[in-house]
Every structure is written in structure tokens, then in C-alpha cells.
């Protein structure tokens, strides 16, 4: 077990795709850690080490062992994993 939230969100300040993921995390009242990354795409090595890509948003969910990027995929994953019954 790690200290702090099991979900880490790699994001940029004022990124609309990142904010879309934040809204869903907040909607499900999920505890998460924000890691703001380097704005310059070629310098986002921390994200590349985690997800294999330099794109944000990216999440690491230690609850399920899932790492992914692309906001639409992350939102779908969060709905499927934490959304519960409709």
C-alpha cells in the first residue's frame, strides 16, 4: 500500500482535456494526486516513463494497475471502473 491517493493524474495547467478528467474524478469523489508536467512536449519525460507517451492527461491507477493516456479513454475507464450502477 502506498501513502496518499492510489490514482495519479499527470496534467497541464489550464488543459481542457485534463480538466475533463478532473471533472469525472471529482464527480466520483475519487482521491487523486495531481502531477503538473513540463509544458514543453519534448520535456515530458516523467509522463513518457509512466505511460510510454508524452501526452497528457495520463493516469496511473494503483487500485487496478491501469496506466493510460488520452482523455476520452480515461473518462470511459473511470465511468466503467468507478461509476457503479446507473
C-alpha positions as CSV (number, residue, x, y, z in Angstrom):
1,X,0.0,0.0,0.0
2,X,1.3,3.4,-0.9
3,X,1.0,6.7,1.0
4,X,-1.6,9.0,-0.4
5,X,-4.1,8.5,-3.2
6,X,-3.9,5.4,-5.4
7,X,-4.7,7.5,-8.6
8,X,-2.1,9.9,-10.0
9,X,-3.1,12.3,-12.8
10,X,-0.4,13.8,-14.9
11,X,-1.7,17.0,-16.3
12,X,-1.0,20.5,-17.6
13,X,-2.3,23.8,-16.1
14,X,-5.4,25.0,-18.0
15,X,-5.5,22.0,-20.3
16,X,-9.2,21.4,-21.3
17,X,-8.6,17.6,-21.8
18,X,-7.0,17.4,-18.4
19,X,-9.9,19.3,-16.8
20,X,-12.4,16.9,-18.4
21,X,-10.7,14.1,-16.5
22,X,-10.6,16.1,-13.3
23,X,-14.4,16.7,-13.6
24,X,-15.0,12.9,-13.7
25,X,-12.6,12.2,-10.8
26,X,-14.4,14.9,-8.8
27,X,-17.8,13.6,-9.9
28,X,-17.0,10.2,-8.4
29,X,-15.3,11.8,-5.4
30,X,-12.1,9.9,-6.1
31,X,-9.0,10.9,-4.2
32,X,-6.1,11.6,-6.6
33,X,-2.8,13.2,-6.8
34,X,-2.1,15.8,-9.5
35,X,1.3,15.9,-11.0
36,X,1.7,19.0,-13.2
37,X,4.1,18.3,-16.0
38,X,6.5,20.3,-18.2
39,X,4.6,22.3,-20.7
40,X,7.1,21.7,-23.5
41,X,6.1,18.4,-25.1
42,X,9.7,17.2,-25.7
43,X,10.5,17.6,-22.0
44,X,7.7,15.5,-20.6
45,X,10.0,12.6,-19.7
46,X,8.2,11.8,-16.5
47,X,5.0,11.1,-18.4
48,X,6.8,9.1,-21.0
49,X,8.4,6.9,-18.3
50,X,4.9,6.2,-16.9
51,X,2.7,5.8,-19.9
52,X,5.1,5.4,-22.8
53,X,3.8,8.7,-24.4
54,X,4.4,12.3,-23.7
55,X,0.8,13.3,-24.0
56,X,-1.4,14.4,-21.1
57,X,-3.7,13.7,-19.4
58,X,-2.4,10.4,-18.3
59,X,-3.4,8.4,-15.2
60,X,-1.9,5.7,-13.1
61,X,-4.5,3.8,-11.0
62,X,-2.7,1.7,-8.4
63,X,-6.1,0.2,-7.4
64,X,-6.3,-1.7,-10.7
65,X,-2.8,-1.5,-12.1
66,X,-4.0,0.5,-15.1
67,X,-1.9,3.2,-16.8
68,X,-3.4,5.1,-19.7
69,X,-3.5,8.4,-21.6
70,X,-6.0,10.2,-23.9
71,X,-8.8,11.9,-22.0
72,X,-11.7,10.1,-23.8
73,X,-10.1,6.7,-22.8
74,X,-9.5,7.8,-19.3
75,X,-13.1,9.1,-18.9
76,X,-14.5,5.9,-20.3
77,X,-12.3,3.9,-17.9
78,X,-13.3,5.9,-14.9
79,X,-17.0,5.5,-15.7
80,X,-16.6,1.8,-16.2
81,X,-14.5,1.3,-13.1
82,X,-15.9,3.7,-10.6
83,X,-19.3,4.7,-12.0
84,X,-21.2,1.8,-10.4
85,X,-24.8,1.1,-11.3
86,X,-26.7,3.7,-13.2
